[in-house]
Amino acid sequence: MEVGPLAWLMCGMAAGHEPTKQHFSDIGAAYQKLSGQGITAEQLPSTLGRIIGRAVHCCVLHETLAQQWTALVTNIGTGDVETFIKPNIPLTGEIRGVGFEEAPRGMLSHWVVIKDGKIANYQAVVPSTWNAGPRNYNDEPGPYEQALVGTPVADPAKPLEVVRTIHSFDPCMSCAVHIVDTTGNEVTKVKVL
């Protein structure tokens, strides 16, 4: 399952989210002027689709931020200047917490277990975990693998198309590309930091 800009765009379009549809239309018109070609929903699961998704999401977030800023200023104007609510963490027993956030790369979650007032376990599941994941329980390829299948590589010694496709996910890690032939022998290895 892919998370991030392409997922936001596809879900927003499928849900009929008006700001997403409008900004996609605007960016599509600009793309048409620049390339002489339109872009369809079928073309979106691609490097270009992720870039367009990121642009559309930025436009939607810009509008949302303006609305939230107005709400914040209005709220402060009513005298509400609270900025922090102290959590009540018991000193005995066990409690668990989870928080979800949409980071620029996609879904981010934080998980914590607190025992006797101290953190016993903490983990973050970052967007790159979802996107770089291996095949799933149905043996379906993960998002990176799926995006690379069928990608033409002009020069196997310099697989820029592979790097460009993986970078469209904005991975939170350094990338290494290994090109192997049909017998499994390494043709080349490129490390991109």
N, C-alpha and C positions, 0 to 999 in steps of 0.2 A: 504494500500500500504506500503510495507516494504522498508525502506531506509537503506543504510549502506553496509557493506562488501559483504553480499550475493547478494544484488541488483547490486553492481559493478561487481561482478564476473559473474552473469547471463547475464547482459547486454553486458559485454565485450566479453563473449563467443558467444552470439547470433550475435553480430556485426562482429565477426571474427577478433577482435583486436589481432594482432599477439603476442605482449608481454604477454597479459593475457593468451592466449592459451598456449604459451610456458611455462610460470611459473605454470599454472595449470597442464600441463603435467609432469613437473618436480616434483611438490609436489605430484601428483598422483602416480608417480613411487616410491617415498619415502614411501608413504602410503602403496603401494603394498608390498614393502620389509618388512615393519614393521608389517603389519597385515595379509599378505597373501591374501588380497582381493583388488580388484580394486574399484574405485569409479566412479559412473555414474552421469550424469546430473540429473537424476530422484532422486538421493539421496541427492542432494545439499540443498534443502529446509529443513535444519536440523541444529542442534547444530554444528555438524561436518562441515557442509557446510559453516556456518558463520565463523568458525575458519579458514578453508581453504581459504575462500574469503578474510579474513583479511591478511593472509600470502601472497597470490597472490598480493593483493593490495600493500602491503609493498614492495614487489619485484619490481613491476611496478613503484611505486613512487621513489624508490631508483635510478632506471635508469633515470627517468625523472629529478630528482634533479641533477644528474650528468650533464645532457644536459643543464639544466637551469643555473647551476653554470658556465659552460663554456661560455654560452651566456652572463652572467653578467660580467665576467672577461673581455671578448672580448669588450663588450660595454664600460666598464670603461677605457680600453686601448685606445679607440677612443677619450677619453676626456669627455665623458658624465658622470658626477658625480651627476646629479640631484637625490635627494632622496625624494622630497616632492613637490606636486603641491597644492598650497593653493586654497581651494574651494571658490567660489564666492557665498555667501549666502546673498540674498537681505534682507534689514532691514524692508521692508514692503511687505505685501502679503503672499501668502501661496505656499510652494513648498513641494514636496513629494519625497522620495527616497527609494530605495530598493536595497539590496545587497544579493547575493547568494553565498554560499561557501560549498564545500564538506568537512565537518569535519570528523574525524575518525569514528564517529557513523553514519554518513549519512548527508543528506541535511540539511543545516542550512540557515535560511534567517533572515535578519534584515529589519525592516520597520520603517520609520520615517516620521512624518509630522512636518514641521517647519512653524510657523506663526509669522510674524513680527520679524524674526530673533531669535526666541526662539523655543525650542522643545515643541510642543503641544501634541504629542503622539509618543511613541516608543514601539516597541514590537519585540521580537525575537521568531521565530518558530524553536524550536530545534528538532534534530532527534528523541529524545524520545517522542516528541509530536506525530509524525507520527507513530512510532512503538508501542506506548502504547495506541494509539487511540482505541475507542470503535468500535462497529459495524458501518458500513457505511450506506449511504442512501438506499442501496439495502439489508440491514440487513446481510451483509457479515461480518464475524469476522475480527477484527483487527489483525495485525501481531503477537502480543503476544498470543492472544487466538488461532489463527490458528496454531501456533507452538506447543501449548500445547495439542491440541486435539489428542487423541490417544497415548499420552506419558505414558508409563507404570510407575507406582510409586511402588517401591519395599516395602517401609515402609511409610505409610501415616503419621506417627508421625515424620518422618524425610524425607520430600519430596525433597531429594537432586536432583533428576532428573528434577523437576520443577525449582528449583533454578538454576541449570546448564543451562537449556534451556533459561531462561530469561536472565541470565548473558551473554549468547552468543550474545545478542543484545548490550551489554555494556551500560545498561541504565544509564541515568544521574539522578539517584534518588535512595533512599534506597528502598529495596524490602521487601514486606511482602507477605507471601503465606498463604492463608486460604484454608484448605481442608474441604469440606463439603460433607455430604452424600447425597443420592438421595432425601431426604426430606428437605434438606436445613440446617440441623443441623451441626454446626461446629465440626469437628473431631479434628482438631489441627490448631494452628496458629504459623508460624515461621517468625521471623523478621530478615532480613539479612541486615547489614549496609555496 
